[in-house]
Amino acid sequence: MPAVDETLDQVKSVEKYKYGFVTDIEAETAPKGLSEEIIHFISRKKNEPKWLLEWRLKAFERWLDMKEPDWAMIGYPSIDYQDAYYYSAPKTSEDGPESLEDVDPELLATYEKLGIPLHEQEVLAGVKNVAVDAVFDSVSVATTFKETLAEHGVIFCPISEAVQSHPELVQKYIGSVVPVSDNYFAALNSAVFTDGSFVFIPKGVRCPMELSTYFRINAANTGQFERTLIIAEDDSYVSYLEGCTAPMRDENQLHAAVVELVALENAEIKYSTVQNWYPGDENGVGGIYNFVTKRGACRGNKSKISWTQVETGSAITWKYPSCILQGDESRGEFYSVAITNNFQQADTGTKMIHIGKNTSSRIISKGISAGKSKSTYRGLVSMMPKAEKSRNYTQCDSLLIGSECSAHTIPYIESRNSSATTEHEATTSKIADEQLFYCRQRGMSEEEAVALIVNGFCREVLQELPMEFAVEAQKLVGISLEGSVG
Amino acid sequence: MTPVDEWLQDLKQRGIDNFASVGLPRVLEEDWKYTNIQYLNDGEWELAGLPSNIKSPDWLVSGEVIRLCFVNGIYYPNYSELLELPDNNYIGPLDKALELEEVNVKDHLGSLVAKHSASITELNTANIKDGFVIKLSKLREPINVEILNINEGSDGQVFFHPRNLIILDSVSQVNLVERFIGDSNNTYFNNSTNEVLVQNGSNLRLYRVLGDGNNATTITNTVVSVGVESVFENLSLSHGGRLVRDEIVVNLDGIGSSAKLGGVYLASKDQHVDNTVLVDHKYPNSKSEQLFKGALAGSATGVFQGNIRVGENADGANGALTNRTVLLSEKARMNSKPRLEIYADDVQCSHGCTTGDLDKEALFYLRSRGIPLAEARSILVEGFLSEVLEHFDQSYITGLFKGVFDEWVLGV
């Protein structure tokens, strides 16, 4: 049975959180705390135009008036927003590296260790056909394959660079999907975002390779606030993947990102996330607080946005990737696996807002809780009055491993159009004793058996990932559940 | 003042104080997200009195049955028929129960709702006046009870707050029909609260028909505690009133306890109908089933909030929840929020929820056989809703449903 062997191999290769190392590198940081001066400092550092600074300040002003949301089923000590650094960048001689040769070897070694090759020749040798934007703390350190992509007219660069080179595009789209005052964390991000990726696919272009951003938090006491903006013009296609890791530290670190996607007529954006921030240790000490706002707008007719996420890391995950289906016959998809172990808490799900006619959406969510963790699916499906003949199908399954964890499902279904159809199904159960017994009988250890069953449970979602990452994600599933049985 | 009077006075005072501090629920509260009753703050409300002429009751249940009639929330003995019961058992109005030491209302009234304190039940507590009490123990024979609430309202805005207490202990069985009927166009607010204790192998089957008048606001709260090996069943049929909120909280407080909840809701014009249910599994091997189906026409709004909670100790819990709604007109809308909250691992829980139009193919099938559109739709809707009734075997309910449904379909 090759499939079983494969899984067993993967389980054997399981290590504890192997990305927990710290890179010893000299960094330039802004003074601690959050104030207008810090925002001026960031904006100056990035040499930003005036409109962007004003936009940031407006967001900051709104943020000061807002309250931290408390409706999610997560608990954490209150965050002191003044006790963190909002800007940290590896020191470089010049303003920024011109080419890979200029990049600090220490940084290249870090990404090497993380399994993200930044050398293009290595990539060409057939390891992975993926263009990577590597973001280290607050700045992007390298972007590969820029030239190859430019030949096709694709723009793939750090957003701070796009502000300089394509200000009209950035100004037109930034904040158009997630307004500055959308929510507490989005407002905070708008005020202090430092870097992130910018992707623009022109009309009629099918992006020739997978695009990927790799986020790494390295410095201590630093928050990471990245902002990603992807625009797919008419008849274009792009597949984008983000990965994230952080060192093991005893303090909690804040990560508040905003991702905006815009799909115009007949365009398709596939956005995949493998989130593996440091989850904290088995006693719940340390870990990343992950408060993320992700939203895509299907503006054009027949456009499509698909979110796939594998959430294994973070002490706290608060994340609801959404689709606004404005164009007629547009389509939104959400595939999610959220695994929590030890003291992790995840409150995640999606929103599908059907506005146009004949729009459709599909939600498949798999939650797995082990240890003393808590996992919640929270989702909204809304059929607006003009969403004639629109359809939604939702399936949320939760698996419980151990008696001290909990799993919750909180869907909101609002239908204002009689010709629209919504369907929702959810189940919660544990791994059946018979299944475990069957595997154990065939000589598998309990841990191997659980990993096998869990992989089967999430297969529907994992198969939506780009191939290169599906294998990685399967391994992660095993790692995340380590120590949850026996 | 007797000690019981003093106790009641204290209880009401607590209700007044608690309600005054929070007021009516707002849409910002999660449980009231989709139902806005702030309009009740407009104008003054007075406690209702008896109307000048009271129409004679049409009873649903025949045979040996205990009947209690309330008019505008006030006990109306002329139409009620009580029966002799063995010692220590009581079925009758609240005020008489308060006088009887063996019924011991004091120990129970207010104790269940206190655990699920909601401002609307505090308002009820503040105005306790009339209601019924059922207290049975060791009566193996099933007892039939029918409660008829004739709600007429009167000129001006009036409200009433029926407060009922049901205690079934040691293998008692009751089939209880509770009906609210209202034919007038008067503006009134019916805020009824039931406290129910079913324990030690007892069984309560509760059938409720909410059919208040066109301009009425009906809010009912039923808080239930189900003990060891006991069963609570509830079937609600909701069709009247301008705004209806039917809230049921069931605590499965014993090993092997179970609850079966069903609901059918019909709404048209600008009616608003809200079914809110919480089933809390607190003990091992408890079981619950929920099936709510409805049809919405005109510009009616439907709300369903269902929650299954399984506590840490409730291993072996089994919970299922289904909500299905058909929208029969363009402007009808439905908000549904089925929740699962699971803190134990050895459980089987599921929920399903759908909203949509009638099946086009089924409609075509009927029409191709010469059945006019309106009739075809009516057949399909009736078939769709009848599934709920099939789970509950009481012949008079099916008959009543048929009557209510046929009348409703004519108006749509």
Contacts between the chains, C-beta under 8 A, distances in Angstrom:
chain1	res1	chain2	res2	distance
A	71	B	30	7.2
A	383	B	355	7.9
A	385	B	330	7.8
A	398	B	340	7.6
A	398	B	342	7.1
A	400	B	342	6.7
A	400	B	344	7.8
A	400	B	345	3.9
A	400	B	347	7.4
A	401	B	345	7.0
A	402	B	345	6.0
A	403	B	312	7.4
A	403	B	315	7.6
A	403	B	344	6.4
A	403	B	345	4.9
A	403	B	346	7.5
A	404	B	312	8.0
A	405	B	345	6.9
A	406	B	341	7.6
A	406	B	342	5.9
A	406	B	343	4.4
A	407	B	340	7.6
A	407	B	342	5.0
A	408	B	339	7.2
A	408	B	340	6.3
A	408	B	341	4.8
A	408	B	342	6.6
A	409	B	338	7.9
A	409	B	339	6.4
A	409	B	340	4.2
A	409	B	351	7.3
A	410	B	337	7.3
A	410	B	339	5.0
A	411	B	337	6.9
A	411	B	338	6.4
A	411	B	339	7.6
A	411	B	353	7.3
A	412	B	335	7.4
A	412	B	336	7.8
A	412	B	337	5.3
A	413	B	334	7.7
A	413	B	335	7.1
A	413	B	336	4.3
A	413	B	337	7.1
A	413	B	338	8.0
A	413	B	353	5.9
A	413	B	355	6.5
A	414	B	333	7.4
A	414	B	334	7.5
A	414	B	335	4.8
A	414	B	336	7.7
A	415	B	325	7.8
A	415	B	327	6.6
A	415	B	333	6.2
A	415	B	334	4.8
A	415	B	335	7.7
A	415	B	336	7.8
A	415	B	355	4.2
A	415	B	356	7.8
A	416	B	333	4.3
A	417	B	327	7.7
A	417	B	330	7.3
A	418	B	327	3.6
A	418	B	328	6.7
A	418	B	329	6.1
A	418	B	330	5.6
A	418	B	332	6.0
A	418	B	356	7.8
A	418	B	357	5.2
A	419	B	356	8.0
A	419	B	357	5.5
A	420	B	355	7.6
A	420	B	356	6.8
A	421	B	354	7.3
A	421	B	355	7.1
A	421	B	356	3.8
A	421	B	357	7.4
A	422	B	353	7.4
A	422	B	354	6.4
A	422	B	355	4.7
A	422	B	356	6.8
A	423	B	352	8.0
A	423	B	353	7.6
A	423	B	354	5.0
A	424	B	336	7.8
A	424	B	338	7.1
A	424	B	351	7.5
A	424	B	352	6.6
A	424	B	353	4.2
A	424	B	354	7.1
A	425	B	350	7.4
A	425	B	351	7.5
A	425	B	352	5.0
A	425	B	353	7.9
A	426	B	338	7.3
A	426	B	340	6.1
A	426	B	350	6.3
A	426	B	351	5.0
A	426	B	352	7.6
A	427	B	348	7.9
A	427	B	349	6.9
A	427	B	350	4.4
A	428	B	340	5.4
A	428	B	342	4.9
A	428	B	347	6.3
A	428	B	348	7.9
A	428	B	349	4.5
A	428	B	350	7.3
A	429	B	347	6.5
A	429	B	348	5.3
A	429	B	349	7.3
A	430	B	345	4.5
A	430	B	346	5.9
A	430	B	347	7.1
